C-alpha cells in the first residue's frame, strides 16, 4: 500500500473556506458540467497526495486527524484515491511490484 500520486494537469483546483473544488480543464463539451467538491476527508487526502504523500502516509494522517480505526481509514483513503484517479484529478506515479 505505498502508491504515490501526483496532480494531473487535467484539473484545476480552488480552495474556498477550506473546501476544495476541482474543475476539469475543458477538453470537450462533455466536461462542461463537471465540478467536484471534496469533503474534509477527501480534501486532506487530495492535498497530501498532491504533496507526494504515499497511500500509507495518508492512512496515518486520516487516523490522526479523524480518530478512526485503521481499517476504516484504509478503505476511505483507497476509495477516495481511486475516485480521484478515475475523474482524472490524480495519476499514480509509483506502485511497487
ZIFEN-V544788 format. One record per backbone hydrogen bond with DSSP energy under -0.5 kcal/mol. NH is the residue of the N-H (numbers start at 1). CO is the residue of the C=O. If there is no record, write none. Layout:
nh=(NH:NH)
co=(CO:CO)
This chain:
nh=(4:5:6:8:11:12:14:16:16:17:19:20:21:22:23:25:27:31:32:34:35:36:38:43:44:45:46:47:48:49:50:51:52:53:55:56:58:59:60:61:62:63:64:65:66:67:73:74:75:76:77:78:79:80:81:82:83:84:85:86:87:88:89:90:91:93:94)
co=(94:53:91:89:8:23:21:14:19:15:16:38:14:36:12:10:25:28:29:31:33:22:20:39:40:41:42:43:44:45:46:47:49:48:3:1:54:55:56:57:58:59:60:61:62:63:69:70:71:72:73:74:75:76:77:78:79:80:81:82:83:85:84:84:6:4:4)
